[in-house]
Amino acid sequence: MKSIVILLFIFLTSFHPIVTKVYICGPRGAKKYHYTENCRGLSACKHGIVKTSLSQAQNYGLTLCGWED
């Protein structure tokens, strides 16, 4: 039974990759991405917090916030 559950999990996740969501400050000018919306690094954000995918944030050249590493 356990092996059936594992195989089912592998089958289902292979078709729908898990997308990690991150937060950045504003649509432009961000330098860091954050895993949580209430990270200390976002406390001074004045442009609005935007939710995006981790891969897209990394494609923009953003790096992980120092408070979260």
A tleap script that builds the chain and sets N, CA, C and O, in Angstrom:
source leaprc.protein.ff14SB
mol = sequence {
  NMET LYS SER ILE VAL ILE LEU LEU PHE ILE
  PHE LEU THR SER PHE HIE PRO ILE VAL THR
  LYS VAL TYR ILE CYS GLY PRO ARG GLY ALA
  LYS LYS TYR HIE TYR THR GLU ASN CYS ARG
  GLY LEU SER ALA CYS LYS HIE GLY ILE VAL
  LYS THR SER LEU SER GLN ALA GLN ASN TYR
  GLY LEU THR LEU CYS GLY TRP GLU CASP
}
set mol.1.N position { 0.820 -1.191 0.000 }
set mol.1.CA position { 0.000 0.000 0.000 }
set mol.1.C position { 0.874 1.269 0.000 }
set mol.1.O position { 0.583 2.231 -0.712 }
set mol.2.N position { 1.940 1.256 0.803 }
set mol.2.CA position { 2.819 2.420 0.882 }
set mol.2.C position { 3.481 2.698 -0.465 }
set mol.2.O position { 3.611 3.856 -0.861 }
set mol.3.N position { 3.893 1.670 -1.158 }
set mol.3.CA position { 4.542 1.866 -2.455 }
set mol.3.C position { 3.553 2.388 -3.496 }
set mol.3.O position { 3.952 3.118 -4.403 }
set mol.4.N position { 2.296 2.037 -3.386 }
set mol.4.CA position { 1.281 2.561 -4.309 }
set mol.4.C position { 1.106 4.059 -4.097 }
set mol.4.O position { 0.992 4.819 -5.059 }
set mol.5.N position { 1.087 4.478 -2.848 }
set mol.5.CA position { 0.947 5.899 -2.531 }
set mol.5.C position { 2.154 6.685 -3.061 }
set mol.5.O position { 1.994 7.774 -3.613 }
set mol.6.N position { 3.338 6.140 -2.895 }
set mol.6.CA position { 4.551 6.800 -3.381 }
set mol.6.C position { 4.521 6.908 -4.901 }
set mol.6.O position { 4.828 7.965 -5.454 }
set mol.7.N position { 4.158 5.835 -5.573 }
set mol.7.CA position { 4.082 5.860 -7.038 }
set mol.7.C position { 3.023 6.846 -7.527 }
set mol.7.O position { 3.233 7.539 -8.522 }
set mol.8.N position { 1.903 6.911 -6.843 }
set mol.8.CA position { 0.850 7.854 -7.202 }
set mol.8.C position { 1.336 9.293 -7.030 }
set mol.8.O position { 1.070 10.146 -7.878 }
set mol.9.N position { 2.044 9.559 -5.941 }
set mol.9.CA position { 2.599 10.889 -5.702 }
set mol.9.C position { 3.579 11.281 -6.807 }
set mol.9.O position { 3.522 12.397 -7.323 }
set mol.10.N position { 4.470 10.371 -7.164 }
set mol.10.CA position { 5.448 10.641 -8.226 }
set mol.10.C position { 4.733 10.885 -9.549 }
set mol.10.O position { 5.097 11.798 -10.290 }
set mol.11.N position { 3.740 10.091 -9.846 }
set mol.11.CA position { 2.981 10.247 -11.084 }
set mol.11.C position { 2.278 11.598 -11.148 }
set mol.11.O position { 2.348 12.282 -12.169 }
set mol.12.N position { 1.610 11.985 -10.085 }
set mol.12.CA position { 0.858 13.237 -10.080 }
set mol.12.C position { 1.766 14.460 -10.109 }
set mol.12.O position { 1.436 15.446 -10.769 }
set mol.13.N position { 2.875 14.426 -9.427 }
set mol.13.CA position { 3.765 15.591 -9.387 }
set mol.13.C position { 4.616 15.715 -10.641 }
set mol.13.O position { 5.156 16.788 -10.912 }
set mol.14.N position { 4.744 14.657 -11.398 }
set mol.14.CA position { 5.549 14.751 -12.615 }
set mol.14.C position { 4.851 15.572 -13.696 }
set mol.14.O position { 5.520 16.136 -14.562 }
set mol.15.N position { 3.532 15.650 -13.662 }
set mol.15.CA position { 2.784 16.417 -14.648 }
set mol.15.C position { 2.530 17.850 -14.222 }
set mol.15.O position { 2.309 18.714 -15.070 }
set mol.16.N position { 2.559 18.115 -12.941 }
set mol.16.CA position { 2.304 19.448 -12.411 }
set mol.16.C position { 3.442 19.826 -11.473 }
set mol.16.O position { 3.381 19.558 -10.273 }
set mol.17.N position { 4.484 20.452 -12.023 }
set mol.17.CA position { 5.606 20.803 -11.157 }
set mol.17.C position { 5.179 21.803 -10.088 }
set mol.17.O position { 4.344 22.674 -10.332 }
set mol.18.N position { 5.754 21.668 -8.920 }
set mol.18.CA position { 5.453 22.568 -7.808 }
set mol.18.C position { 6.193 23.879 -8.053 }
set mol.18.O position { 7.403 23.889 -8.277 }
set mol.19.N position { 5.460 24.973 -8.007 }
set mol.19.CA position { 6.034 26.291 -8.243 }
set mol.19.C position { 6.153 26.998 -6.897 }
set mol.19.O position { 5.158 27.189 -6.198 }
set mol.20.N position { 7.366 27.382 -6.542 }
set mol.20.CA position { 7.594 28.100 -5.303 }
set mol.20.C position { 7.306 29.571 -5.526 }
set mol.20.O position { 7.838 30.180 -6.455 }
set mol.21.N position { 6.470 30.141 -4.683 }
set mol.21.CA position { 6.135 31.555 -4.778 }
set mol.21.C position { 7.007 32.351 -3.817 }
set mol.21.O position { 7.280 31.912 -2.700 }
set mol.22.N position { 7.438 33.521 -4.261 }
set mol.22.CA position { 8.246 34.422 -3.455 }
set mol.22.C position { 7.659 35.826 -3.561 }
set mol.22.O position { 6.772 36.077 -4.377 }
set mol.23.N position { 8.156 36.727 -2.742 }
set mol.23.CA position { 7.668 38.098 -2.702 }
set mol.23.C position { 8.810 39.058 -3.026 }
set mol.23.O position { 9.946 38.869 -2.591 }
set mol.24.N position { 8.481 40.092 -3.802 }
set mol.24.CA position { 9.466 41.127 -4.114 }
set mol.24.C position { 8.816 42.484 -3.866 }
set mol.24.O position { 7.591 42.596 -3.821 }
set mol.25.N position { 9.639 43.501 -3.707 }
set mol.25.CA position { 9.141 44.859 -3.486 }
set mol.25.C position { 8.948 45.537 -4.827 }
set mol.25.O position { 9.916 45.852 -5.519 }
set mol.26.N position { 7.708 45.758 -5.189 }
set mol.26.CA position { 7.383 46.483 -6.410 }
set mol.26.C position { 7.683 45.715 -7.675 }
set mol.26.O position { 8.417 44.727 -7.657 }
set mol.27.N position { 7.114 46.171 -8.769 }
set mol.27.CA position { 7.332 45.490 -10.040 }
set mol.27.C position { 8.700 45.774 -10.657 }
set mol.27.O position { 9.161 45.008 -11.504 }
set mol.28.N position { 9.363 46.873 -10.244 }
set mol.28.CA position { 10.687 47.216 -10.780 }
set mol.28.C position { 11.593 47.671 -9.644 }
set mol.28.O position { 11.127 48.188 -8.628 }
set mol.29.N position { 12.874 47.473 -9.830 }
set mol.29.CA position { 13.854 47.979 -8.875 }
set mol.29.C position { 14.174 47.057 -7.716 }
set mol.29.O position { 15.039 47.379 -6.902 }
set mol.30.N position { 13.508 45.931 -7.618 }
set mol.30.CA position { 13.786 44.994 -6.523 }
set mol.30.C position { 15.162 44.373 -6.711 }
set mol.30.O position { 15.607 44.163 -7.840 }
set mol.31.N position { 15.830 44.083 -5.611 }
set mol.31.CA position { 17.139 43.438 -5.661 }
set mol.31.C position { 17.127 42.076 -4.983 }
set mol.31.O position { 17.998 41.243 -5.236 }
set mol.32.N position { 16.147 41.852 -4.125 }
set mol.32.CA position { 16.063 40.623 -3.339 }
set mol.32.C position { 14.673 40.013 -3.464 }
set mol.32.O position { 13.702 40.706 -3.763 }
set mol.33.N position { 14.594 38.715 -3.233 }
set mol.33.CA position { 13.293 38.061 -3.115 }
set mol.33.C position { 13.162 37.495 -1.713 }
set mol.33.O position { 14.161 37.276 -1.029 }
set mol.34.N position { 11.936 37.260 -1.289 }
set mol.34.CA position { 11.637 36.864 0.082 }
set mol.34.C position { 10.643 35.706 0.063 }
set mol.34.O position { 9.715 35.692 -0.745 }
set mol.35.N position { 10.839 34.734 0.956 }
set mol.35.CA position { 9.925 33.591 1.022 }
set mol.35.C position { 8.643 33.931 1.765 }
set mol.35.O position { 7.602 33.325 1.508 }
set mol.36.N position { 8.701 34.897 2.689 }
set mol.36.CA position { 7.510 35.274 3.443 }
set mol.36.C position { 7.163 36.732 3.177 }
set mol.36.O position { 8.044 37.577 3.022 }
set mol.37.N position { 5.885 37.007 3.128 }
set mol.37.CA position { 5.405 38.354 2.835 }
set mol.37.C position { 5.724 39.337 3.956 }
set mol.37.O position { 5.827 40.540 3.716 }
set mol.38.N position { 5.882 38.837 5.172 }
set mol.38.CA position { 6.170 39.726 6.295 }
set mol.38.C position { 7.639 39.654 6.737 }
set mol.38.O position { 7.939 39.827 7.918 }
set mol.39.N position { 8.534 39.405 5.814 }
set mol.39.CA position { 9.976 39.394 6.078 }
set mol.39.C position { 10.429 40.806 6.474 }
set mol.39.O position { 9.894 41.796 5.976 }
set mol.40.N position { 11.403 40.889 7.362 }
set mol.40.CA position { 11.947 42.190 7.778 }
set mol.40.C position { 12.502 42.979 6.603 }
set mol.40.O position { 12.458 44.209 6.601 }
set mol.41.N position { 13.021 42.282 5.612 }
set mol.41.CA position { 13.584 42.943 4.441 }
set mol.41.C position { 12.556 43.678 3.595 }
set mol.41.O position { 12.918 44.538 2.792 }
set mol.42.N position { 11.287 43.352 3.764 }
set mol.42.CA position { 10.224 44.028 3.018 }
set mol.42.C position { 9.564 45.150 3.820 }
set mol.42.O position { 8.648 45.805 3.322 }
set mol.43.N position { 10.013 45.376 5.042 }
set mol.43.CA position { 9.343 46.355 5.914 }
set mol.43.C position { 9.425 47.784 5.387 }
set mol.43.O position { 8.544 48.590 5.688 }
set mol.44.N position { 10.444 48.121 4.619 }
set mol.44.CA position { 10.579 49.479 4.084 }
set mol.44.C position { 10.027 49.614 2.669 }
set mol.44.O position { 10.186 50.667 2.051 }
set mol.45.N position { 9.392 48.589 2.149 }
set mol.45.CA position { 8.879 48.612 0.777 }
set mol.45.C position { 7.762 49.641 0.641 }
set mol.45.O position { 6.775 49.595 1.375 }
set mol.46.N position { 7.918 50.554 -0.286 }
set mol.46.CA position { 6.920 51.595 -0.519 }
set mol.46.C position { 6.218 51.426 -1.868 }
set mol.46.O position { 5.317 52.200 -2.191 }
set mol.47.N position { 6.613 50.437 -2.650 }
set mol.47.CA position { 6.061 50.253 -3.988 }
set mol.47.C position { 5.022 49.138 -4.062 }
set mol.47.O position { 4.499 48.857 -5.141 }
set mol.48.N position { 4.720 48.512 -2.955 }
set mol.48.CA position { 3.790 47.403 -2.951 }
set mol.48.C position { 4.514 46.081 -3.124 }
set mol.48.O position { 5.466 45.977 -3.897 }
set mol.49.N position { 4.061 45.087 -2.406 }
set mol.49.CA position { 4.687 43.768 -2.434 }
set mol.49.C position { 4.009 42.930 -3.505 }
set mol.49.O position { 2.783 42.829 -3.557 }
set mol.50.N position { 4.833 42.327 -4.362 }
set mol.50.CA position { 4.335 41.545 -5.491 }
set mol.50.C position { 4.727 40.086 -5.295 }
set mol.50.O position { 5.866 39.778 -4.945 }
set mol.51.N position { 3.767 39.192 -5.525 }
set mol.51.CA position { 4.015 37.755 -5.438 }
set mol.51.C position { 4.375 37.245 -6.827 }
set mol.51.O position { 3.688 37.547 -7.803 }
set mol.52.N position { 5.456 36.470 -6.914 }
set mol.52.CA position { 5.910 35.933 -8.195 }
set mol.52.C position { 6.519 34.559 -7.967 }
set mol.52.O position { 6.630 34.115 -6.825 }
set mol.53.N position { 6.909 33.891 -9.024 }
set mol.53.CA position { 7.531 32.575 -8.879 }
set mol.53.C position { 9.022 32.741 -8.590 }
set mol.53.O position { 9.631 33.735 -8.985 }
set mol.54.N position { 9.594 31.777 -7.911 }
set mol.54.CA position { 11.018 31.792 -7.592 }
set mol.54.C position { 11.844 31.829 -8.872 }
set mol.54.O position { 12.819 32.575 -8.954 }
set mol.55.N position { 11.471 31.043 -9.860 }
set mol.55.CA position { 12.241 31.014 -11.105 }
set mol.55.C position { 12.212 32.359 -11.815 }
set mol.55.O position { 13.220 32.777 -12.385 }
set mol.56.N position { 11.075 33.041 -11.789 }
set mol.56.CA position { 10.992 34.346 -12.427 }
set mol.56.C position { 11.842 35.369 -11.672 }
set mol.56.O position { 12.510 36.191 -12.299 }
set mol.57.N position { 11.830 35.333 -10.355 }
set mol.57.CA position { 12.651 36.243 -9.555 }
set mol.57.C position { 14.134 36.014 -9.844 }
set mol.57.O position { 14.897 36.971 -9.971 }
set mol.58.N position { 14.537 34.762 -9.948 }
set mol.58.CA position { 15.934 34.454 -10.240 }
set mol.58.C position { 16.296 34.864 -11.669 }
set mol.58.O position { 17.427 35.279 -11.919 }
set mol.59.N position { 15.359 34.754 -12.603 }
set mol.59.CA position { 15.599 35.205 -13.973 }
set mol.59.C position { 15.818 36.713 -14.041 }
set mol.59.O position { 16.530 37.200 -14.920 }
set mol.60.N position { 15.206 37.452 -13.114 }
set mol.60.CA position { 15.405 38.900 -13.026 }
set mol.60.C position { 16.743 39.245 -12.375 }
set mol.60.O position { 17.113 40.417 -12.311 }
set mol.61.N position { 17.471 38.238 -11.892 }
set mol.61.CA position { 18.755 38.476 -11.241 }
set mol.61.C position { 18.646 38.754 -9.754 }
set mol.61.O position { 19.619 39.180 -9.131 }
set mol.62.N position { 17.466 38.518 -9.172 }
set mol.62.CA position { 17.284 38.762 -7.744 }
set mol.62.C position { 17.897 37.634 -6.932 }
set mol.62.O position { 17.962 36.489 -7.381 }
set mol.63.N position { 18.342 37.972 -5.738 }
set mol.63.CA position { 18.928 36.983 -4.822 }
set mol.63.C position { 18.105 36.954 -3.533 }
set mol.63.O position { 17.317 37.860 -3.263 }
set mol.64.N position { 18.299 35.917 -2.761 }
set mol.64.CA position { 17.563 35.736 -1.517 }
set mol.64.C position { 17.923 36.810 -0.504 }
set mol.64.O position { 19.094 37.162 -0.362 }
set mol.65.N position { 16.950 37.322 0.185 }
set mol.65.CA position { 17.136 38.330 1.228 }
set mol.65.C position { 18.051 37.784 2.328 }
set mol.65.O position { 17.958 36.610 2.689 }
set mol.66.N position { 18.913 38.615 2.848 }
set mol.66.CA position { 19.844 38.227 3.903 }
set mol.66.C position { 19.189 37.821 5.209 }
set mol.66.O position { 19.784 37.085 5.997 }
set mol.67.N position { 17.963 38.293 5.453 }
set mol.67.CA position { 17.254 37.926 6.680 }
set mol.67.C position { 16.717 36.488 6.601 }
set mol.67.O position { 16.357 35.905 7.624 }
set mol.68.N position { 16.665 35.928 5.416 }
set mol.68.CA position { 16.054 34.600 5.251 }
set mol.68.C position { 17.036 33.502 4.903 }
set mol.68.O position { 16.617 32.352 4.769 }
set mol.69.N position { 18.328 33.793 4.748 }
set mol.69.CA position { 19.237 32.720 4.366 }
set mol.69.C position { 19.832 32.006 5.547 }
set mol.69.O position { 20.620 31.076 5.374 }
savepdb mol mol.pdb
quit
